[in-house]
């Protein structure tokens, strides 16, 4: 009890802190600053929940009058407005949700993922197809997570989100609703203290960036140019720790989810007050949760008419409605921006945000003129149109989708397997060490080589040697199996592919005049000359000596394998772009002669540093190359293409697909333990569908990510690779030091 300036007694504990009265009488609603002393005591006593001097408020009177008020729609609307006016503190709601949070999770679902996702993966894939050809742009980069704590970085983050949402709604509106008509939406930031909207630039200029709490897509309204809650199409919350909250259990924390509940309920209440004039469907709302790299979607749905509008305890009513009458869907937290702050528009994280924005627009604009299904159905024709625009030449294909290679003369394998078996003791088997010398017989002349280094590709040994005549030049030297040892054993067969078969391929390349510094060069090939007198009967036969007839292959140049560079942590961004360019150049040169590699892996790519100003990469290991349809590529669970694992054959993009896996692995991509073809295929399907490979490559270079997208569109198809366009694009990036965002207008 306290005396006011007008010498009357007021119950100040029943009056709002700002002096407003939380009660109504008759049809008048007091929402402005009317002090109790401005009303007669007689009037106050007849108000619902009247001030009862000398006692407590009449609770029965309050309850009965509330029921009578709720009986009419007008009274319910007033209650809803009053409820919304009081529902302003999200911290209170979060604290009230603590006791029932577990029960909400149990209600939504069971298992590792407490909430079902709002979208199925197949829906996102179809939406991705529908968005082909839609050009999205990010106008301002998102700051990195490490630097997002300062006010300047936070300001830039809100600018980035505002631009992201603006680009999203603009491009979606033009693609699905009206390519020529004006966009009926705007984007603004929400201030937490007064819950009003400001453009990000205006809020920053007036020093209000610290109070910003969300960014909204709004339906334009000429009567409310500053924005109105009932016109909110979608809301995005910038929370720097969204990804951290979901690392362990992959479910959002109470704090993050509680804020989403708070804003979703305010939006649903505001739509309810606005009526059907604004939203075609006001029973659900999408909230985006984002930080500097990751983001997700929360969908809150429910009948707001089932909310008990008890204005005396709005937060308890909200908790009860959330618990009993709402349905919540939460997407996985995925990457939206890469480490450089560029929006990965095609990745699943951005697709989730775009699809939520699409559904939010549908609520206000109705069904689009062009449906997702219709635009997605044109995926194949658009793909073909792009190939025609880029002047990709068609090539005749057979029934299995393989290219019909050019006619070649059928040359026999170099070494013929003889039936006779020669028993050799273990002590007689060849053992080459550093310093060993061996002599090679080739076309009636002999060359000597000294072993300088013994290497291994995790399966077989090979050697760095130098010619006796030219000791300053390093060469790779491969020693094959004795012809009598060729049995169905992996080691023997691998040696045969490494030496005999690769000799044949490099000989064909030399005969066809294929010249490229990114291809290995055949220096010499022939058979090992063993000590003592050779007793062979014919030039093609062998004697009983265990070394007789052992094939030798000598190639140049010499370099370090990518596998070793990755192990030592010396394969970075520059190496990745250069490796991609050089390997594609080698594949392009070989493909011109109808030769495919078929065994691209980190052990078969070397980095050459000697004799050149800049290091370059050479694609080696051509023993499994494909010359004709009956040839079979190597089977590698981690690096073979999908088509090679499924069909045992190569399509035109198979080598490029293997190159993408090599780049993914070499830059820290997660390569799981694989023990079966089925597991390898499942890993590929999951990685491509969730765009994990593109995301990883996008972290280091936009052009590598674009190349992976291109390869993904060709996998398993008969269409030819366009090597030239990617060689040009990669060449532009080889010497660049700024690997940030680049807008490519080459089509």
N, C-alpha and C positions, 0 to 999 in steps of 0.2 A: 504494500500500500504506500502511496506517495502522493503528495500534493503537487499538482501541476501549476503552471503559470496562471490558469484561470480559476484557481481556488476550488477545484473539484477533485474528487478522489477517483483515481484510475487504477485498474488492475494491470500494471505494466508487464507482469509476467505472461499475460495473454495477448500481448501486442508484439508484432514483429520488431526486430532490432532496428529497422529503419523507420519505425513509427507507423507502419501500415497495420490495419485491422484485418485479421484473417477470417472475418465472418461477414455474412451478408444478411440483409433483411429485405422483405418484399421481393422486388425484382432487381434491385440495385446491387451491383457488385462493387465492393470497395477494394480497388487495387492500387490507388494512388495514396499519397501520404496524408491521410485524414486522421488526426489525433482523436483519441476517445473523448476528450473534453469538448470537441466540436459537436458532439451529438448529445441530445437530452438523455438523462438517465432513464426516462420512461421508454425511449426508443431502444436503448441498449438492452433493457430488460426483456423486450419482445423479440430480440434477435435470436436465431438458432444458436444454442450454446450461450445464452445471455449471461452477462456478468452478474453473478449472484453474490451481492455484497454480504459478507458475514458467513459465506459457505462456499462449497465447490460448485462447478458448473453442473447444470441439470443434464446428466448423461442420457437419460431416457428421452428427454426432449430433443437432444442432438440426434439420437438414432432415428427417432420417428420422423423428424423433419428431413433428415437425409434421405430416408426411403421415399417420402412423398416427393422430394425434389428430383430423385432419380426416375420417378415414374414418367416424367415428360422428357422428350428428347432435348428440349431447350434447356432444361435443368441439367441434364447429363452433359450437354455441351459446355455449360458454364463450369460444371465440376471438372471437366477435362481441362479447360483453360486454367482453372485455379490449380489443379494438380500439376500441370506443366510449369506454371509459374513457380511452384515450390520445389520442383524436381530439378535442382541446379547443381548439386554437389556430388560428383562422381566418387569421391573418397568415401562418403557415407555409404553409398550403394555397395562399393567394393567390400567395406568392412562388414556389412550385413550379409553379403554373399559367402563369407568365410565359412559359416557353420553349415551351409547346405551345398557347398561347391562339389563335394564328393557325391552327393545324391544327384546333382544335376548331371555329372559325368556318368553315373550308373544308369540314369534314365536314358541318356543319349545312345549309349552303346557299350560294348564289352571288348576286352582284348587290349592289344597294344595301342590302337588308335581309338580314343574315347569317342570322337566325333566322326561321323561320316563326312566325306568330302562333298562340297556342293556340286562338283562336276566329275563325271566319269572321264577316264583317260581317252576313251574313244570319242567323246564329245569334243575334247580339246584338240584331238588330231583332226577331226572333221572341220573344226573352226579354223585350225591352222591352214588347211587346204583352201577354205573359203577366203582367207586373207591373202592368198597369193596375189602378188601384184599391187597390194595396198602398201603405199610408201609411208612409213612412220619415221618421225624425226624426234630426236631428243635435243632440245635447244640449249640446255644448261646441264653440265655434268653434276652428278651426285657426288658430294665429298666422300672421301674414304672414311671407314669406320674409325680409324685411329685419330683422325683429325676432326671428328664431328662434334666435339664437346664445346668448342669456342662459339661465341655468339655469331661471328662472321661465317663460320662453317654451317651453323644451324640456319642462318639466313639463306645461304646458298642452297641448303637442302630443301627448304620450303619453296624456293624458286624452282628447283629441279622437279619437285613433285607437282607443282602447279603446271609447269610445262609438260610434264609427262601426262597428266590428266587431260590437259587441253588438247595435246596431240592425239590422245586416245579417242576422246569424244568426237573431235573434228573428223578424223579419218574414218571412224566407224559410221558416223552420220552420213558422210559422203559416199561410203561404200555400200551401205545397206538401205538408206532411206532416201536421201536427196543429194545427188552429186552437184547440183547447181544452186539449190536453194540455200538461204541463210541458215546458219547453225543456231538453234534455239537455246543453247546452253552457254554458261559462263563458269569460270572457276575462281574461287576466292578462298582465303584462309579464315579460320575461325579463331577468335580470341577467347581464351578460357575464362577471363574474369567477367565479361559481360555477355558472352555467347553471341557476339555480333560478328559480321563478316567484313573482311578487308582484303583488297588485293594484296598479294605478298609484297610488292614493291612499296605500296602505301604503308603497310605495317612496319616494314623495315625503315622507311624514311622517318616515321614518327617514333622510332625506338620501341616498338611494341613486339619485336620478334620474340622476346623472352616469354611473353604470355600466349603465344600461338599454340594451339593444341591439336589442330586438324586442318585438312584442306578438303573443300567440298566442291562437287560438281552441282551447279544450280540451274534450274529452269529459269530462263530470263523472264522477268516480270517488270513491266514498265511502271507499275504502281509501287513496286518495292525494289528500287534499283540497287539498294545495299544488300539485298538478299533476304530471304525469308525461310524459316525452318521447314515450312510445309512444301517448299520448292526444292529441297535437297534431293538430288538424284542419287548421289553416291558420296560416301565420306571416306577419306584416307587419313589414317593416324600415323604420324611419324614417330616411331619409338626406336631409339638407337639399339635396343637390346632384343628385338623381336627374335632374331636367329638364336641368341643365347638361351632364351626362355624355352626353346623347343629342341635343344640338342639331345638331351638324354631320352626323354619319353616321347618325343615328337608330338607333344601336345602343349598348348599354350598355358601359361601360368594364369592364376586367378587375376592378377593385376591387369595383364594385357586383355584377357577375355572380359573382365569386369568392365573395363573402359568401353569395349565394343558393345556390351549390353547397354551401358548407360546411353551412349549416343544413338544406338539403334532404337531404343525405347522412346527417346525424345523425338526422333524422326517419325516414328509410327504414330505417336500422339499428335504431332503437328499435322501429319497427313490426315489424320482422322478429323481434326478440326477444320482443315481446308475443304474436306469433302471430295467427291468424285470429280470435281472440276479440274483437279490437278493431276492425280495419279489414277491410271486405269486399274492398277493393282497396288493397294496400299498395305497389304498384309505381310510383306517381306521387305527387307532392306539388306544391302550389301555394304560391308565395312572392309576397307583394305587396310592391312597392317604392314608397314614397310620400315626398313632401316636402310643403311647406305648400300647394302648388297642384296638383302633378302626381302621376301615379302610373302604374304598369304592373304586369303579371303575368308571372312567370317560372314555367314548368312544367318540372319535372325528372322524367324517367321512365326506369326501367331495372330490370333484374333484379338485385337486391342479392345473390342467391346467386352471381353471377359475380364478386363482389368477392373478391380474394385477401386473406385475413385474416392477413397477416404483421404480427404485433404489434411487430416490430422496426423497421418503417418504414411506419407507418400512412398517412402523407401521400403517399408515393410510390404506395402501393396505391390510395389515393383518386384520385390524378391519373390512373392507368392506367384505373380504372373509368370515370371521367368521359370520358376520351378514347375508349375503345373500346366501352363498354356502355351509355352514357346517350344519351337523346334530349332535347334542350332546345328549348323554344318560348318566345319572348319577344314580348309584345304591344307595340304602339306606346305611347310615353309620351304620355298624354292628361291633360286637366284633370279633376281630381276635386273640388277645392274652388275656388270663385271667389275674387276678390281680397279679398272681405270675410270669407273663411273659412267660408262656408256650403257644405255638401255639395250638389253638383249631382247629385242622385240619378238623374235621367233622362239625364244626359250619358253619352257613350260611355266616358269614363274610369271613372266610377262603375259603369257597366254591366259593364265588364270585371272590376272587383273583385268585384261581386256575383255574376257568373257563375262566377268562380273559387271563390267561397265556396259557391255552389250545388253545384258538382261536388265540392268537398271534403266537404260534408255527405253527399252520396250515398255517398262512400267509407265512411262510418261508419254511416249510417242506412239505406242501401239506397235503391232507387228510390222516388221520392215517390208519395204517393197520387194527386196531381194532376200530370200531366205538363206540361211546358212547352208541348207541342203542343196539348194540350186547352185550357189556359188561353188560349193565343194565338188559338185558333180562335174564342173568344168575343169577340174584339176588336170586331167590328162590332156585336154585340148590346149590349155594354157601352157603346159609344159612343152608341147610340140610347137606351139607358136613361138615360144622363146628360142627354141632350137633353130627355127627357120630365120628369126630375126638375127640371130648370131651367125647365120650361114653355116650351121653345122651340116656337114655332108652326110647323107644317108649311105648306108652300106648294106649290101645284101646279107641276110642272115639265114641260117638254117632253122630247122624246126625247134632246136633246143636253145635258140637265142644266141648262138655263138657266131662269130664272124667267120666268113669263108675267106681264109687267108689266101694270099697269092700262091700261084702254082710254084712248087719248088721241086727240084730234082731229089729223088729219094736216095740220099747217100747212106751207106751202111754205117753202123756204129764203128768206132775206130778200132776197138779191140774185140776180137771174136772169142767167145767162151768155148773152151775145149772140154770134151767129155772126160779125158783122162785125168785122174786124180793123182797128185803128187804128195806123198806123205812128208811133212816137214816137222822137224822137232822145234820146240819153243826156242831153243838156243840159237837156231838158225834164222829166226824172224828178224826183219830189218829194224834197227834201232838207230835213229839219227839224233845226234846231239850237237850243241854249239861247237863249231870247229870241224865237224865232219865234212868231207868232200864226196861228191858223187858226180858221175859222168853220164851225160845224156846222149843217146844216139838218135839223130833225126836226119832223115834224107841223106844217108851215107856220110854225114859229118858228125863230129863229136864236140860237145861243149861241157866244160867243168863248172860246178857251182859249189860254193862253200856256205855252210849253214851258219848264220849269224845270230838267229833268234828262233826259239821254238814257241809257237802260239797255239791257242785252242779257241774254238768257237762254242765251247761247252759240249760239243759232241765229238769233234774230230780234231786232230792235230794238223797244223800246216806250218810253214816256215818262212822266215825272212832270210833271203840268201843274196849273194852277190856273184856275178860272173867272174871266173878266174881271169878272163881277158879284160874285164872292166870292173874292177873291185869297188869303184866309187858309186855305182848305181845299185840301189836296193830293188829287189824283186820279190814277189810272192812265189813260193814254190810249193806245189802240192804233189804228194806221193800217193798213188792209188794202191789198190789191192792187187796182189798177184792173180792172174786170170784163174788159177786153180782154186782160189779161195772164194770165188763168187758163189755163195750159197744164199738161201733165203734168210740171211741174218741182217739186222738193221745196220750194224756197223759196216759190214762189207758193201751193202747196197748204197749206203750214204757215201762211202768212199768212191764207189762207181759213179754216182751222180756228181760228186765234187770234182773228179778228175776226168774220167772218160767222157761223160756226157757233156760236161762244161767245155771240154776241148772241142767237141763237135760243134757246140753252139757258137763259141768264139771264132772257130774256123769259118762257119757260115757267115757270121757278121763281117769277117775280114774279106771273104769272097764277094760279099754284096757291097763292099765299100762303105760300110757304116763307120762314120768318123765322128767321135764326140769325146771330149776330155772327161765326160761323166760316165763313160763306159770303160771297162777294163780292156787292155790291149794284150793280145796274144804275143808273147815274146818267143816262146819255144814250146815244143811238145814232142814227146817221143817215148822211148823205152830206156830203162835204166841199164847201164853197162855194168855187169857184175865182175868181180875179180876172177881170174883164171880163164881157161879156154872154154868158149861157149860151144856146146855140142848140139845145138839145134839143127834140125834137118833142113828147114826152110826159113825164109826171112820172116814169115808170119808165125812160126812155131816157137816153142820154148824148149830149153833143155831141162835137166833135172836140178839145176841150181835153184835154190829158193828165191833168188832175186830176179831170175831171168824173166823177161817180159813185163816187169812191173812198170806201169805207165807213169809218166811225169808230165806235169803241166807247170809252165812258168809264165807269170803275167806281170804287168805293171799297170798303174803305179802302186806304191805301198802307202798305207795309211793306217790310222787307228780306227777301230770299229766304234760305231755309235754306242754299242752296248758298254764298252769300257768308258766312254765319255760320260754316259749317264751314271754309271757306278761311281765315278770320281766327282760327279757334280759339275761337269764342265760343258753341259749341253743346255744352253739358254735360248733366249728369244732370237738373237741373230742367227745362231746355229740352226734353229728350227725352220726359220724362213728360208735360209740358204739351202738347207737339206731338202726341203720340199721342192724348191725350184730346180735343184740339180738332179734330183731323182726323177722329177717329171720330165726334165729334158732328156734324160737317158731313156725313159719309157717311151717318150715321143719318137726318138730316133729309132728305137727297136721296133716300135709298132708300125713304122713306115715300111718295114721289111716283113711284117706279119709275125713278129716275135713278141711273146708276152713273157714276163719274168716268172711269175708263179710262186715265188718264195721270198717275198720281201719281209725282212725282220731286222732287228738292230744289229745282228751279227753279219748281215750281208750289205751293210752300208758303211763305207770307210770315209774318214776325213783326211784329205791329203794337204799337207802344209809345206812340203819341200818344193823349192823351185818356183813358187808362185807368191805374188804380193799378198793375195788374199787366199785363205784356205778354201777348199771346195770339196764336195762330196762325190764319191763314185759308187755306183750301184754294182756290187759284185755278186758272186754266187749264182751264176746263170745255169747251173746244172739241171734245174727243174723247169727250164723255160719251155713254153708251149710253141711247137712248130706246126703241128697238125692236130686234127680233132682227136686222134687216138691217144695223144699225150695227156698225162695227168699231172696236175700241180702238186706241190708238197702240201701236206696236211699239218698245219700248226694251229693249235686250239686258240692261241691268243692273237695271231696275226693273219691267218688265212681269211679270205673274204667269205661272206655269208654264202654266196653262190658256190664257191669251191667246196665248202663243207657240206652243202646240201646235195650238190650234183656231181662233185668230183671234177668239175670243169671250171673254166674262167669265162666271165662275161667281160665286156669292154672296160668296165669300171673296177674290175676285181683288184688289179694292181694298185690303183689309186685308193681303193678302200683299205688295202693292207698298209699303204703309206700313211693314211689317216690314223690307223691303230698305232703305227710306229711313233708318230708325232705325239699322239695322246699319251702313250707310255713314257716317251722320252722326256715329257714335261710334267711328270709326276702324276699322271692319271692312274686311277685305281684299277689294277689288273687282278681280278680274283683268281684263286686257285681253281683250275679247271681240269677235270679228269675224264670228260666225255664230250663227244660231239654235241649231244643234246644240251649239256650244260653250256657249251660254248655258244650255241645258237641262241639259247635263252638269254645269256649275257648280252649278246649283240642286240637282240630285239629290245630288251629293257633299256640299254644304253642309248640306242638311237631314238626310241619312242619318247624317252624322258629327256632327250637332248643333252645327256651328260657329257658326251664327247664334244659337241659344239660349245658347251659352256666352258669346258676346260681349255679348249683352244682359243675361245674368245677372251680368256684371261690374259693371253700373251699377245694375240694379234687378231685384229678384225678380219684381215684377209685370210688367215688360216681357218677361222670360223666360217667364213663365206665359202671357202673351198670345201670344207666338210659338209656344209649344206648342199653344195652342188653335187658332191659324190653321193650323198644320201638320196638325192633325187634320181640318180642314175643306177643305183645298185639293183642288180637283177634284171635290168632292161637291156634291149639290144642296141640302144643308141650309142653312138661313138663318143669318146672323150674329146672335148675341145681343149687340147693341150696349149695351143697358142695363146688363147685369151688369159689362161692362168699363169703361163710363163711371163706374159707382159705385166700382169698385176703383181706377181711376186717380185719381179725384177725392180719394180718401182719402190718396193719396201726393203730391199736388201741393204741399202746404205742409209736408210732413214734412222734417226736416233729418237724422234718423238713417235712413240707407238700408240698415241692416243686415238681419239675418234677421228674418223675420216669419212666424208660423204662421197660415195662413189657414184658418179653420174654416167658411167659407161654403159649402163643397161644390163 
